[in-house]
Amino acid sequence: LILPDQSTISCHKVVLMATSIFFETMFQSGLKESAEKDVRLDFADSNTIKTTIEFFYTGFIKVTTENVKALSAASDFLWCKHLKAHCDEFLKQKVNSSNYIDLYHFGKMFNMSALSSQAHQHILFNFKSFCEMPEFYSLTEDGLVEIVSEDELNVETEEIVIEAVVSWLNVDPDVRKGAFARIASHIRFPFCSLNTLTSNECLNKLVLDSGCMQLLHEALRSPYHRNCHHAVHNARFPPRQSSTLCFFGGKIFAFGGCTIGENTPLKFVASFNVEDANPDWRLEKEMLIAIEEPCVVHFADKMFVFGGRIGNTFSVVSQEFDPISNEWRLLSEMPGPCHGVAAVALNNKIYVVGGLNRVCYSFDPVNDEWKSLSPPTQLCLDGSATVWKGKILLSAYLCTSLVQEYDPATDRWSKQNQL
């Protein structure tokens, strides 16, 4: 092989063909290179080509932040899926709030699925700040639809989505005005305020001009704006992704959730530092096991994720998250599945109580040990628990008159007056 700097590498055709579809095609297609002794390569710099060929022979390569993009481009050109997958996973781990836009485009350019997906998640969870960047206004129509149609889009209100779409249209109104009719079907109008649906002149003009008035009528007929006996079911009605929240160390952490419509649980974890001058969501290391609607509690300097759902099955999984090291650890499984439970820390232990299965478990974080205790006397699904004078108070969801008290010293439950 003759490289751009005129240096050469002696190689075996059989090795090149076994590791690269590019070389396999070259040597088997009858092209002139298949019969020549010397083959010139100029798709990358000489060092990148040498590193890649060495990988073909040894199966080892040192990927760094300095060479990963060049190696990614080289692996894409050579159709070397193993090297490309290695670079893809490396870049996925490097995505952060300062580079996710650049890496998103890079991942799309070279069809790197893991990188594109991770960077895409950053866009979804930093949507409001992303909308202020030049890259947002240069999105294609398909690119914008891909984002605003996501259930996982992190927005406080659907009005933020509408404002973003209008801003994108106004960059080039003559060219983009026709796009609103195609984008509008992906906006969750039922979650807009009544004032937005009826009094927003800009929105109403866009809707009238694009022939999308039925979308506003549909939203106004939704259960969110009037008593409606016949609910409307379509892609505009599912709310954006929801996750279990936990406040710890000055941050709000969000755990798990599901891809709405597909009923697929997520491993996702994000944090929001309320003490930052301009707080924004930041993706943390994913959970080891994807969970929907888990129970989350903090104990000492760690957070614990218990139970929840995996598809249609209630989970017994226990996971420990260390926010300082950003690492996860699997713990012993719970004594039984639970869903809709509450958890509190008391006397160096964690207590998981209530839920659909009326459970009461204690967990020793130091020894990683579970223990089954006396169950609550009444069903308490999606309730709340707190510690009061050495005992645990368990209150039913939206019903403060149903309060149960647990005494760890006697392992007994008793009914109490309302909170």
C-alpha positions as CSV (number, residue, x, y, z in Angstrom):
1,L,0.0,0.0,0.0
2,I,1.3,3.4,-1.0
3,L,0.2,6.1,1.5
4,P,-0.2,9.9,0.9
5,D,3.3,10.7,2.3
6,Q,4.7,8.1,-0.1
7,S,5.6,5.6,2.6
8,T,4.5,2.0,2.0
9,I,3.0,-0.9,4.0
10,S,3.4,-4.5,2.9
11,C,0.1,-6.3,3.4
12,H,-1.6,-9.6,2.6
13,K,-4.6,-9.3,0.4
14,V,-6.4,-12.1,2.3
15,V,-6.1,-10.0,5.6
16,L,-7.3,-6.8,3.9
17,M,-10.3,-8.7,2.3
18,A,-11.2,-10.4,5.6
19,T,-11.4,-7.1,7.5
20,S,-12.7,-4.6,5.0
21,I,-15.5,-4.8,2.5
22,F,-13.8,-2.0,0.5
23,F,-10.7,-4.2,-0.1
24,E,-12.8,-7.3,-0.7
25,T,-14.7,-5.5,-3.4
26,M,-11.5,-4.1,-4.9
27,F,-9.7,-7.3,-5.2
28,Q,-12.6,-9.4,-6.4
29,S,-14.2,-7.0,-8.8
30,G,-11.7,-7.3,-11.6
31,L,-10.6,-3.7,-11.3
32,K,-7.1,-2.9,-12.3
33,E,-6.0,-2.7,-8.6
34,S,-6.9,-6.4,-8.2
35,A,-4.0,-7.3,-10.4
36,E,-1.5,-4.7,-9.3
37,K,1.2,-5.1,-6.7
38,D,1.0,-1.6,-5.4
39,V,-2.3,0.2,-4.4
40,R,-2.4,3.9,-3.7
41,L,-4.6,5.1,-0.8
42,D,-5.5,8.7,-0.2
43,F,-8.8,8.6,1.8
44,A,-7.1,9.7,5.0
45,D,-3.7,10.8,6.3
46,S,-0.9,8.3,6.5
47,N,-0.9,7.9,10.3
48,T,-4.6,7.1,10.3
49,I,-4.2,4.5,7.5
50,K,-1.2,2.9,9.3
51,T,-3.2,2.7,12.5
52,T,-6.1,1.1,10.7
53,I,-4.0,-1.5,8.9
54,E,-2.3,-2.4,12.2
55,F,-5.8,-2.9,13.7
56,F,-6.5,-5.3,10.8
57,Y,-3.5,-7.5,11.8
58,T,-3.6,-7.2,15.6
59,G,-7.2,-6.6,16.5
60,F,-6.0,-3.9,18.9
61,I,-6.3,-0.1,18.5
62,K,-5.9,2.8,20.9
63,V,-8.8,5.2,20.2
64,T,-8.3,8.7,21.7
65,T,-10.2,12.0,21.5
66,E,-7.5,13.2,19.0
67,N,-7.8,10.3,16.5
68,V,-11.4,9.0,16.9
69,K,-13.0,11.2,14.2
70,A,-10.3,10.3,11.6
71,L,-10.6,6.6,12.5
72,S,-14.4,6.8,12.2
73,A,-14.1,8.3,8.7
74,A,-11.6,5.7,7.7
75,S,-13.7,2.8,9.0
76,D,-16.7,4.2,7.1
77,F,-14.7,4.5,3.9
78,L,-13.2,1.0,4.3
79,W,-16.5,-0.5,5.4
80,C,-14.8,-1.9,8.5
81,K,-17.8,-2.5,10.8
82,H,-15.8,-3.7,13.8
83,L,-13.6,-0.6,13.9
84,K,-16.5,1.7,13.3
85,A,-18.5,0.1,16.1
86,H,-15.5,0.7,18.4
87,C,-15.4,4.3,17.5
88,D,-19.1,4.7,17.8
89,E,-19.1,3.4,21.3
90,F,-16.1,5.6,22.3
91,L,-17.8,8.8,21.0
92,K,-21.1,7.8,22.7
93,Q,-19.3,8.0,26.0
94,K,-17.9,11.5,25.2
95,V,-21.2,13.2,24.4
96,N,-21.9,16.2,26.8
97,S,-23.7,19.5,26.9
98,S,-20.9,21.3,25.0
99,N,-20.4,19.0,22.1
100,Y,-23.7,17.2,21.5
101,I,-24.7,19.2,18.4
102,D,-21.4,18.6,16.7
103,L,-21.4,14.9,17.5
104,Y,-25.0,14.5,16.5
105,H,-24.2,15.7,13.0
106,F,-21.0,13.7,12.9
107,G,-22.9,10.5,13.9
108,K,-25.5,11.2,11.2
109,M,-22.8,11.8,8.6
110,F,-21.2,8.4,9.2
111,N,-24.3,6.5,10.3
112,M,-23.1,5.8,13.8
113,S,-26.2,4.7,15.6
114,A,-25.0,4.7,19.2
115,L,-23.5,8.2,18.9
116,S,-26.5,9.6,17.1
117,S,-28.9,8.2,19.6
118,Q,-26.9,9.5,22.6
119,A,-26.5,13.0,21.0
120,H,-30.2,12.9,20.0
121,Q,-31.1,12.3,23.7
122,H,-29.1,15.5,24.6
123,I,-31.1,17.5,22.1
124,L,-34.4,16.2,23.5
125,F,-33.4,17.0,27.1
126,N,-31.9,20.4,26.2
127,F,-34.5,21.3,23.7
128,K,-35.1,24.9,24.9
129,S,-31.4,25.8,24.7
130,F,-31.0,23.9,21.4
131,C,-33.7,26.1,19.9
132,E,-31.5,29.2,20.5
133,M,-28.6,27.7,18.5
134,P,-27.9,28.3,14.8
135,E,-28.0,24.6,14.2
136,F,-31.7,24.5,15.1
137,Y,-32.6,27.0,12.4
138,S,-30.6,25.0,9.8
139,L,-32.5,21.8,10.5
140,T,-34.3,20.2,7.6
141,E,-38.0,19.7,7.8
142,D,-37.5,16.0,8.4
143,G,-35.0,16.8,11.1
144,L,-37.4,19.1,12.9
145,V,-40.2,16.5,12.7
146,E,-37.9,13.8,14.1
147,I,-37.4,16.0,17.2
148,V,-40.8,17.5,17.9
149,S,-42.5,14.1,17.4
150,E,-40.5,12.5,20.2
151,D,-42.4,11.5,23.3
152,E,-39.2,12.1,25.3
153,L,-39.0,15.7,24.3
154,N,-38.3,17.7,27.5
155,V,-40.5,20.8,27.5
156,E,-42.4,22.4,30.3
157,T,-45.3,23.3,28.0
158,E,-46.3,22.5,24.5
159,E,-46.2,26.2,23.8
160,I,-42.4,25.9,23.7
161,V,-42.7,23.5,20.8
162,I,-45.0,25.8,18.9
163,E,-42.7,28.8,19.5
164,A,-39.8,26.8,18.2
165,V,-41.6,25.7,15.1
166,V,-42.7,29.2,14.4
167,S,-39.2,30.5,14.8
168,W,-37.9,27.8,12.4
169,L,-40.5,28.8,9.8
170,N,-39.7,32.5,10.1
171,V,-36.1,31.9,9.1
172,D,-37.2,31.4,5.5
173,P,-41.0,31.9,5.4
174,D,-41.3,31.8,1.6
175,V,-39.7,28.3,1.4
176,R,-40.8,26.9,4.7
177,K,-44.4,28.2,5.1
178,G,-45.8,25.0,3.4
179,A,-44.0,22.8,6.0
180,F,-46.3,23.7,8.8
181,A,-49.1,21.5,7.5
182,R,-46.8,18.5,7.7
183,I,-45.2,19.5,11.1
184,A,-48.4,20.4,12.8
185,S,-49.7,16.8,13.1
186,H,-46.7,16.1,15.4
187,I,-47.5,19.0,17.9
188,R,-49.5,18.0,21.0
189,F,-52.1,20.7,20.7
190,P,-54.4,19.1,23.4
191,F,-51.7,20.0,25.9
192,C,-51.7,23.7,25.0
193,S,-53.6,26.2,27.1
194,L,-57.0,27.3,26.1
195,N,-55.7,30.8,25.6
196,T,-53.1,29.5,23.1
197,L,-55.6,27.5,21.2
198,T,-58.1,30.4,20.9
199,S,-56.2,33.7,21.2
200,N,-52.7,33.2,19.7
201,E,-53.0,35.2,16.4
202,C,-49.8,33.8,14.9
203,L,-50.8,30.2,15.5
204,N,-54.3,30.7,14.3
205,K,-53.1,32.3,11.1
206,L,-50.7,29.4,10.5
207,V,-53.5,26.9,11.1
208,L,-55.9,28.7,8.8
209,D,-53.4,29.1,6.0
210,S,-52.3,25.5,6.2
211,G,-55.7,24.0,6.4
212,C,-55.1,22.5,9.9
213,M,-58.0,23.9,11.7
214,Q,-59.3,20.4,12.5
215,L,-56.2,20.0,14.8
216,L,-57.4,22.9,17.0
217,H,-61.0,21.6,17.0
218,E,-59.7,18.2,18.0
219,A,-57.6,19.8,20.8
220,L,-60.6,21.8,22.1
221,R,-62.7,18.6,22.2
222,S,-60.1,16.8,24.2
223,P,-60.6,15.8,27.9
224,Y,-58.1,18.4,28.9
225,H,-60.3,21.3,27.9
226,R,-63.9,20.1,28.4
227,N,-65.8,17.1,29.7
228,C,-65.6,14.7,26.9
229,H,-67.2,11.2,27.0
230,H,-65.6,10.1,23.9
231,A,-61.8,10.5,24.2
232,V,-59.7,11.1,21.1
233,H,-56.8,8.7,20.6
234,N,-54.0,9.5,18.3
235,A,-50.3,10.5,18.3
236,R,-51.1,14.1,19.5
237,F,-52.6,12.9,22.8
238,P,-49.8,11.0,24.6
239,P,-48.0,13.3,27.0
240,R,-44.2,13.7,26.7
241,Q,-42.1,11.1,28.6
242,S,-42.4,11.2,32.3
243,S,-39.8,9.9,34.8
244,T,-39.5,9.3,38.5
245,L,-37.9,12.3,40.2
246,C,-35.7,12.5,43.2
247,F,-34.1,15.6,44.8
248,F,-30.6,15.0,46.1
249,G,-27.5,17.2,46.6
250,G,-29.0,20.3,45.1
251,K,-30.0,18.4,42.0
252,I,-33.2,17.0,40.6
253,F,-32.6,13.5,39.2
254,A,-35.0,11.8,36.7
255,F,-34.9,8.0,36.4
256,G,-36.4,5.7,33.8
257,G,-39.7,6.1,32.0
258,C,-40.9,4.5,28.8
259,T,-41.2,5.2,25.1
260,I,-44.9,6.0,24.9
261,G,-46.8,4.0,22.4
262,E,-44.2,1.3,22.3
263,N,-44.4,0.4,26.0
264,T,-40.6,0.1,26.1
265,P,-38.9,1.0,29.4
266,L,-35.9,3.2,29.3
267,K,-32.5,3.2,31.1
268,F,-32.3,7.0,30.9
269,V,-31.0,9.1,33.8
270,A,-30.8,13.0,33.8
271,S,-30.0,15.6,36.4
272,F,-31.0,19.3,36.8
273,N,-28.8,21.4,39.1
274,V,-31.1,24.0,40.6
275,E,-28.1,26.0,41.9
276,D,-26.7,26.7,38.4
277,A,-27.1,30.2,37.0
278,N,-28.6,28.8,33.9
279,P,-29.8,25.3,34.9
280,D,-30.4,22.7,32.2
281,W,-30.9,19.0,32.0
282,R,-27.7,16.9,31.8
283,L,-27.7,13.2,30.9
284,E,-26.1,10.9,33.5
285,K,-24.9,7.4,33.1
286,E,-27.7,5.1,32.1
287,M,-29.2,2.5,34.5
288,L,-28.1,-1.1,34.1
289,I,-31.6,-2.3,33.6
290,A,-34.4,-0.3,31.9
291,I,-37.3,0.4,34.3
292,E,-40.6,2.3,34.0
293,E,-42.1,3.9,37.1
294,P,-39.5,2.8,39.6
295,C,-39.4,3.8,43.3
296,V,-36.4,6.1,44.0
297,V,-34.9,7.0,47.4
298,H,-31.6,8.5,48.5
299,F,-29.6,7.0,51.4
300,A,-26.3,8.4,52.7
301,D,-24.5,9.6,49.5
302,K,-26.2,7.3,47.1
303,M,-29.6,6.8,45.4
304,F,-31.5,3.5,45.1
305,V,-33.9,2.5,42.4
306,F,-36.4,-0.2,43.3
307,G,-39.2,-2.2,41.6
308,G,-41.2,-0.5,38.8
309,R,-42.3,-2.2,35.6
310,I,-40.5,-3.9,32.7
311,G,-43.2,-4.1,30.0
312,N,-46.2,-5.7,31.6
313,T,-44.2,-7.3,34.4
314,F,-43.6,-5.9,37.9
315,S,-39.9,-5.8,38.7
316,V,-37.8,-7.1,41.6
317,V,-34.7,-5.3,40.4
318,S,-32.6,-3.2,42.8
319,Q,-30.0,-0.7,41.5
320,E,-27.7,1.6,43.3
321,F,-26.4,4.9,41.8
322,D,-23.4,6.8,43.0
323,P,-23.8,10.4,41.7
324,I,-20.2,11.3,42.7
325,S,-18.6,8.6,40.6
326,N,-21.5,8.4,38.1
327,E,-21.5,4.6,38.5
328,W,-24.3,2.0,38.8
329,R,-24.3,-1.3,40.8
330,L,-26.9,-4.1,40.8
331,L,-28.0,-5.2,44.2
332,S,-29.8,-8.2,45.6
333,E,-33.3,-8.7,44.2
334,M,-36.3,-7.6,46.3
335,P,-38.3,-10.4,48.1
336,G,-41.1,-9.9,45.7
337,P,-42.3,-7.7,42.8
338,C,-43.8,-4.3,43.7
339,H,-45.4,-1.4,41.8
340,G,-46.7,1.9,43.0
341,V,-44.7,1.8,46.3
342,A,-43.1,4.5,48.4
343,A,-39.7,4.3,50.1
344,V,-38.1,6.1,53.1
345,A,-34.8,5.9,55.0
346,L,-35.0,5.2,58.7
347,N,-32.5,3.9,61.3
348,N,-29.8,2.9,58.8
349,K,-32.2,1.0,56.6
350,I,-34.5,1.7,53.7
351,Y,-38.2,0.7,53.9
352,V,-40.3,0.0,50.8
353,V,-44.0,0.1,51.6
354,G,-47.4,0.1,50.1
355,G,-48.1,-0.5,46.4
356,L,-50.3,-2.8,44.5
357,N,-49.0,-5.8,46.4
358,R,-49.2,-4.3,49.9
359,V,-45.6,-4.8,50.6
360,C,-43.3,-3.9,53.5
361,Y,-39.7,-4.6,53.0
362,S,-36.6,-3.4,54.8
363,F,-33.3,-3.2,53.0
364,D,-29.8,-3.0,54.6
365,P,-27.6,-1.0,52.1
366,V,-24.4,-1.9,54.0
367,N,-24.9,-5.7,53.8
368,D,-27.1,-5.7,50.7
369,E,-29.9,-7.7,52.5
370,W,-33.6,-7.6,52.2
371,K,-36.2,-8.6,54.8
372,S,-40.0,-9.1,54.4
373,L,-42.1,-7.5,57.2
374,S,-45.7,-7.2,58.1
375,P,-47.7,-5.8,55.1
376,P,-49.9,-2.7,55.4
377,T,-53.5,-3.4,56.4
378,Q,-55.0,-1.6,53.4
379,L,-54.1,-1.2,49.7
380,C,-52.1,2.0,49.1
381,L,-51.2,2.4,45.4
382,D,-49.0,5.3,44.4
383,G,-49.0,6.7,47.9
384,S,-46.5,8.8,49.8
385,A,-44.5,7.9,52.8
386,T,-42.5,9.9,55.4
387,V,-40.8,9.4,58.7
388,W,-42.4,10.9,61.8
389,K,-41.1,10.4,65.3
390,G,-39.3,7.1,64.5
391,K,-42.3,5.7,62.6
392,I,-43.4,5.6,59.0
393,L,-46.6,7.3,57.8
394,L,-48.1,5.9,54.6
395,S,-50.8,8.0,52.9
396,A,-52.9,7.0,49.9
397,Y,-52.7,9.0,46.7
398,L,-55.0,12.0,46.8
399,C,-56.6,10.7,50.0
400,T,-55.2,12.1,53.2
401,S,-57.9,10.5,55.3
402,L,-56.4,7.0,54.6
403,V,-53.2,7.1,56.7
404,Q,-51.4,4.0,58.0
405,E,-48.6,4.1,60.6
406,Y,-45.8,1.5,60.8
407,D,-43.7,0.9,63.9
408,P,-40.4,-0.8,63.0
409,A,-39.8,-1.7,66.6
410,T,-42.9,-3.9,66.8
411,D,-43.4,-4.6,63.1
412,R,-47.0,-3.5,63.3
413,W,-49.3,-1.3,61.2
414,S,-52.1,0.8,62.6
415,K,-54.7,3.1,61.1
416,Q,-54.3,6.8,62.0
417,N,-56.5,9.9,61.7
418,Q,-55.9,12.0,58.6
419,L,-52.7,13.9,58.2
